[in-house]
Amino acid sequence: MIKMLAIEILASNMKLTDPKIKGLKAGVKRYIEWDDGLSGLGVRVSPTGKRSFVFMYRFQGTSRMMTLGTYPRLTLADARYKASQAREKVSKEIDPGLEQIEKRIAEGKAYTIKNLVDEYLEKHARQKKKSWREDERILEKDIVSNWGRKKAKSITRREVVVLLDEIKERARVRGGTGIQANRTLALIRKMFNFGVARSIIETSPCVSIEYPVKENRRDRVLSESEVRKLWIRLDQAKMSEGTKLALKLMLVTIQRKGEIAGIELADLDLHLKWWTLPKQKSKNNLPHRVPLTSMALKIVKEAKALAGKSKWLFPSARGEGHLTVQAVDRAVRNNRAVFEIDHFTPHDLRRSGASHSTSAGISRFLIKKILNHVDQDITGVYDLHSYDREKRQALETWERKLKSILTGEPSGKVIPLKR
């Protein structure tokens, strides 16, 4: 800050050294010891003993003073360097004190991490990601809580690495794999890149940071005996009835966990036996129609009875929203001892259903249609046939196979489906 000389009591000049600075005694009033009286550099000593480097200069005929930093955080060598930089600016008709004040004002207005998070969620996540609520949860839990008041541009790569290590260790203590650390890195990397693109920050602190946990491609498929054990023991599991039904419906329809959890009653036609997933709700932005077989229809009706007046088929027990994917994951994780099945995740049910369906004679082409995977083949771009009839026939074949798995009785002759 610019200071008027009248408020200072000047002491005799001396060549500043570290021992001399450390030996300066506090007085009744603050005073300044100058560095040999020639450079404009001095040490101001307050009545409390605080020592700060100052630089005195003349600009446009007026004596001015600016504070360079506090000793010993700012070393004597660095103070001399900063004083020389300030002298050079004065020689170029630039007021270093005013420039310092303007910089501090700009710093005060600079984006905090909380500001960046809010803008990322508002301008990007909520508009472009169906999973924006998960982004919001992660950012609030681990980013805003740790860095919220920090300037976005001040975050270092080291701080990112340390935070990821903490998330990984937290998971280890709880018996997890630490994959959440990878998810957090992917999210904040996207957020900081968003900040760079919008000129909020110059560079991202996530550059060249590797994922902290090695991930193996999931290929877990529950065997027929495991599918049977899971189905039976779901009745004994300590989780909500709605979650049990959601897991069963996931296996019966072979649909995505998040899309099952977020089914709205308005998307269901129980008379015509269809679940229509609008493109706004599907992962790949493609509309999707799922046939409701007899097993699926029975599960849906049970869930609807439990849902009461909610617009959701699987309402959340903690608010007005729907069942979350995190709640489904947690329910499975907390009941591993009940299931007595080698480690699996809810997503593995979808893979298991698809795998057992192909063994029942359903073509991979129709499995792709049932799973609502994007067709990368150039002909797929022009093929607008819905395949509703074929999908229903395929899921009915899978239902017969599933019933045979659950009862241990043969499902009868399975006729392979052709495209």
Secondary structure as the mmCIF struct_conf table of DSSP 4:
data_model
#
loop_
_struct_conf.conf_type_id
_struct_conf.id
_struct_conf.beg_label_comp_id
_struct_conf.beg_label_asym_id
_struct_conf.beg_label_seq_id
_struct_conf.end_label_comp_id
_struct_conf.end_label_asym_id
_struct_conf.end_label_seq_id
HELX_RH_3T_P HELX_RH_3T_P1 LEU A 5 ILE A 7
STRN STRN1 ILE A 9 LEU A 10
STRN STRN2 MET A 14 MET A 14
HELX_RH_AL_P HELX_RH_AL_P1 ASP A 18 GLY A 23
HELX_LH_PP_P HELX_LH_PP_P1 LEU A 24 ALA A 26
BEND BEND1 VAL A 28 LYS A 29
STRN STRN3 TYR A 31 TRP A 34
STRN STRN4 ASP A 35 ASP A 35
TURN_TY1_P TURN_TY1_P1 ASP A 36 LEU A 38
BEND BEND2 SER A 39 GLY A 40
STRN STRN5 LEU A 41 VAL A 45
TURN_TY1_P TURN_TY1_P2 PRO A 47 THR A 48
STRN STRN6 ARG A 51 PHE A 59
TURN_TY1_P TURN_TY1_P3 GLN A 60 GLY A 61
STRN STRN7 THR A 62 TYR A 71
TURN_TY1_P TURN_TY1_P4 PRO A 72 ARG A 73
BEND BEND3 LEU A 74 LEU A 74
HELX_RH_AL_P HELX_RH_AL_P2 LEU A 76 SER A 91
TURN_TY1_P TURN_TY1_P5 LYS A 92 GLU A 93
HELX_RH_AL_P HELX_RH_AL_P3 PRO A 96 LYS A 109
BEND BEND4 ALA A 110 ALA A 110
HELX_LH_PP_P HELX_LH_PP_P2 TYR A 111 TYR A 111
STRN STRN8 THR A 112 THR A 112
HELX_RH_AL_P HELX_RH_AL_P4 ILE A 113 TYR A 120
HELX_RH_PI_P HELX_RH_PI_P1 LEU A 121 ALA A 125
HELX_RH_AL_P HELX_RH_AL_P5 ARG A 126 LYS A 128
TURN_TY1_P TURN_TY1_P6 LYS A 130 SER A 131
HELX_RH_AL_P HELX_RH_AL_P6 TRP A 132 ILE A 138
HELX_RH_PI_P HELX_RH_PI_P2 LEU A 139 VAL A 144
HELX_RH_AL_P HELX_RH_AL_P7 SER A 145 TRP A 147
TURN_TY1_P TURN_TY1_P7 GLY A 148 ARG A 149
BEND BEND5 LYS A 150 LYS A 150
STRN STRN9 LYS A 151 LYS A 151
HELX_RH_3T_P HELX_RH_3T_P2 ALA A 152 SER A 154
HELX_RH_AL_P HELX_RH_AL_P8 ARG A 157 VAL A 173
TURN_TY1_P TURN_TY1_P8 ARG A 174 GLY A 175
HELX_RH_AL_P HELX_RH_AL_P9 ILE A 179 ALA A 197
TURN_TY1_P TURN_TY1_P9 ARG A 198 SER A 199
BEND BEND6 ILE A 200 ILE A 200
BEND BEND7 GLU A 202 THR A 203
TURN_TY1_P TURN_TY1_P10 PRO A 205 SER A 208
HELX_LH_PP_P HELX_LH_PP_P3 ILE A 209 TYR A 211
BEND BEND8 PRO A 212 VAL A 213
HELX_LH_PP_P HELX_LH_PP_P4 ASN A 216 ARG A 218
HELX_RH_AL_P HELX_RH_AL_P10 GLU A 224 ARG A 233
TURN_TY1_P TURN_TY1_P11 LEU A 234 GLN A 236
BEND BEND9 ALA A 237 MET A 239
HELX_RH_AL_P HELX_RH_AL_P11 GLU A 241 THR A 253
HELX_RH_AL_P HELX_RH_AL_P12 LYS A 257 ALA A 261
TURN_TY1_P TURN_TY1_P12 GLY A 262 GLY A 262
STRN STRN10 GLU A 264 GLU A 264
HELX_RH_3T_P HELX_RH_3T_P3 LEU A 265 ASP A 267
STRN STRN11 LEU A 268 ASP A 269
TURN_TY1_P TURN_TY1_P13 LEU A 270 LYS A 273
STRN STRN12 TRP A 274 LEU A 277
TURN_TY1_P TURN_TY1_P14 LYS A 279 LYS A 281
BEND BEND10 SER A 282 SER A 282
TURN_TY1_P TURN_TY1_P15 LYS A 283 ASN A 284
BEND BEND11 ASN A 285 ASN A 285
STRN STRN13 HIS A 288 PRO A 291
HELX_RH_AL_P HELX_RH_AL_P13 SER A 294 ALA A 307
TURN_TY1_P TURN_TY1_P16 GLY A 308 LYS A 309
BEND BEND12 LYS A 311 LYS A 311
STRN STRN14 TRP A 312 TRP A 312
BEND BEND13 LEU A 313 PHE A 314
STRN STRN15 PRO A 315 PRO A 315
TURN_TY1_P TURN_TY1_P17 ALA A 317 ARG A 318
BEND BEND14 GLY A 319 GLY A 321
STRN STRN16 HIS A 322 HIS A 322
HELX_LH_PP_P HELX_LH_PP_P5 LEU A 323 THR A 324
HELX_RH_AL_P HELX_RH_AL_P14 VAL A 325 ASN A 334
TURN_TY1_P TURN_TY1_P18 ASN A 335 ASN A 335
HELX_RH_AL_P HELX_RH_AL_P15 ARG A 336 PHE A 339
TURN_TY1_P TURN_TY1_P19 GLU A 340 GLU A 340
BEND BEND15 ASP A 342 HIS A 343
HELX_RH_AL_P HELX_RH_AL_P16 PRO A 346 SER A 359
TURN_TY1_P TURN_TY1_P20 ALA A 360 GLY A 361
HELX_RH_AL_P HELX_RH_AL_P17 ARG A 364 LEU A 371
TURN_TY1_P TURN_TY1_P21 ASN A 372 ASN A 372
BEND BEND16 ASP A 377 ASP A 377
HELX_RH_AL_P HELX_RH_AL_P18 ILE A 378 TYR A 382
HELX_RH_AL_P HELX_RH_AL_P19 ASP A 388 THR A 407
BEND BEND17 GLU A 409 GLU A 409
HELX_LH_PP_P HELX_LH_PP_P6 LYS A 413 LEU A 417
#
